[in-house]
Every structure is written in C-alpha cells, then in structure tokens.
Amino acid sequence: MFNFSTRASMMSEAMFDCSRLSSSDCRQAIPVILCHGTKLTQIPEDMPSGVNHLSFTRNQIQEIRGDTLSRYKCLNKLYLDGNPITSIRPFAFKDLPRLEEISVQNTPLERLPNFAFAGLNNVTNVFLSHNRIKRIEGYVFTGSSNIQNILLTRNPVYRIESSAFSGLSEVRMLFLPSGIRVLDSGAFKGLSAVDHLKLEHLDLTNLRPQTFTGLRSVKLLTIQESDLGIVRPDAFAGMVDVDELHILNNKIDQVAGLRIDASNKVGTLRIVGNHFLETPSTISIKISEVRKLVVEKNYFPCDCRLFWLFPSDLVSSQDDFMNSNFCLSPFEMHGKLISGFNVNQVEPCVDLGALHQQNLLTTVFADKSELTSK
C-alpha cells in the first residue's frame, strides 16, 4: 500500500528552489522544478520539455488546461497544491504519457467534472484532499485503469453521480470523505478489484436501488457510522464478488428491502451495532447463499414487531439472536438484551408488508384460476 507520508519527503529531494523568481527564471535544465509562491497564474509553457517533476504550489493558477501541459511529455509527477483552482478541463492530463502522480489539494475546487482525470495510462496516485469538492460527476476517471490510490478525504462532497468511478480496475484504496448525502444509483459502477471500499459518516435520506450495481471483485466493503435513512429494495443488486460486506454501527430509519443472494457472491455478511428505528417486515429481508452471516449487537424496537424478525433471514437461531442483540425501545428496556423482554406477554401484530404480498399472490392465483376456468 502506498504510504501517503512519503510524498513530502519525495518533494524535498533534489528540487531547485525558485520561490523568489519570476516564471522566466524557471527555465532550468533540471529534472525537478519547484516554483513555490511565485504568483504564477498559469503553468509556463517555455520550461525544459524534459522535466520530470513539476511543483507549482501556492501560486495563482485558477484553471488546469491540457494545452499548457501537453509539451511536457516526460513529466512523472505534478503538484499543484494551494492554488486558487476552480476548474479542471476535461482530459486535462491525457497528453502526459509518463505521468504517475497528481496532487491538487488545498484549493477551492468545488466539483470533479466529467473526464477531468480521463485517459491517464500510467497514473497510479491521485491526491485530491482538502478541497471544496461537493460533487463527483460521472466518468471522471474513465480510461485511467492503472490508478491504484485516490485520496478524496476532507472534502464536503454532497453527491456522487452514477459511474463516477467507471473504468477504475486497479484501485486498491479509495478514500472517500465523510458527510456524503447522495449516492446515485450506479455510483460505483465500473469500479472493480478494490481491496477496501470504506463508506463512513454518510448522511443519506435513502440508500437507493442499484447503488452498488457494477461494483465487482471487492475484498471488503464497509458501510459504517452512518445515517442510511431508508434502505431501498435492491440497493445491493448488481454487486458481484464481495469477499466481505460489513454494515456496522449505522442508524437505519427503515428497511424497505435488503436482498443479498447467490448473484452477489458475498462471502461474509456482518450486520453489527446498527440502530433499526423500525423493525423490518419479514418479507423485506432476503438473505441467501452467504457463507457466513453475523447479526449481533444491533438495536431493535422491543414490541410486537419482534415476531416479524424471528422468521426472517436475519435470524438463524431465535435464542442466539435474542441473546446477542438489544432493545432500542421502550425506554425501560433500552440497551438491554432482547432475551430480557418477555415476548410471551405481547400479542403478535399484523405484518402489513407480508399481508400485502400475500393478498397480491392470492389475487394473482385467483385471476389465473378464473382464466383457466374460462
């Protein structure tokens, strides 16, 4: 795994300090050019074309354009931190065939537009932390299949659009910021071979259908410490080959549907430490063909709706479930094991979801029977 702390030491080695010189004085025939705080408004086009490393930190560059970079075909590393950058043009870096690392951090950049980092054949590391990025649009990284590490932490990302990470097949670590409020359906479509995709501190109104469709070959997908709102049916539909799926310590307003089946090829499913504000209907939980299922330390309302849980796919053993999960309510039972709640004194209540499905099936069979009789 790439050690992010090494970047500063790499930048300090063998660099020519031109921090007090004008842009014309940056024409040095050296492998590394450092122009720090020189008030440049754009990357000079008259530097040695064979330069390997460019660092233009804390200047006045507002836009990254391909036409100002294209002549530097030998460039390996490009650092543009601390500039007032508000725009990255589509395919801005695609004419840099040897580029391996890009850093655009501590800027007022508010969005990653379509194709901003597209067509990068050799780039392995992209550093984008500490900006003001609010949305990640679709196909930002398309055609950049060799990227291995993307750092997006410390950004106020509001929305990740469909296919935002499409084309990334070699990413090992994807670091996303806290506070994301909208994950579009297909947000992770085209993302594959990730060692660990960690989503934490989300603030969602709902986990949409097909949020994870197209996500493939993930060793560990973790959703934790988040407000997931309503988990919609088929949120995990189209997700394939996940060694481990961890749903940990989240607040879940409602489970309209949670389906994990053979098509997902999930090895281990851990549902641990979550607060379920509403007890899921029996029919809303469909979990099958999972090698290992762990459901423990969760909180559920302790009332008549517990009878909906016991026959659901969340519960393999009623006794084990009651001895490893807790009551969310009523107040006097909060934090106590479900086994301490006397379910025998509670009359079962109607599971409207299951009843509705049963009525639909009854209607369908009645219609078929009527048609057959005719």
Secondary structure by P-SEA (a helix, b strand, c coil): cccccaaaaaaaccccccccccccccccccccccccccccccccccccccccbbbbccccccccccccccccccccbbbbccccccccccccccccccccbbbbccccccccccccccccccccbbbbccccccccccccccccccccbbbbccccccccccccccccccccbbbbbccccccccccccccccccccccccccccccccccccccccccbbbbccccccccccccccccccccbbbbcbbbbcccccccccccccccbbbbcccccccccccccccccccccccccccccccccaaaaaaaccccccaaaaaacbbbcccccccccccccccccccccccaaaaaaaaaaaaaaaaaaaaaaac
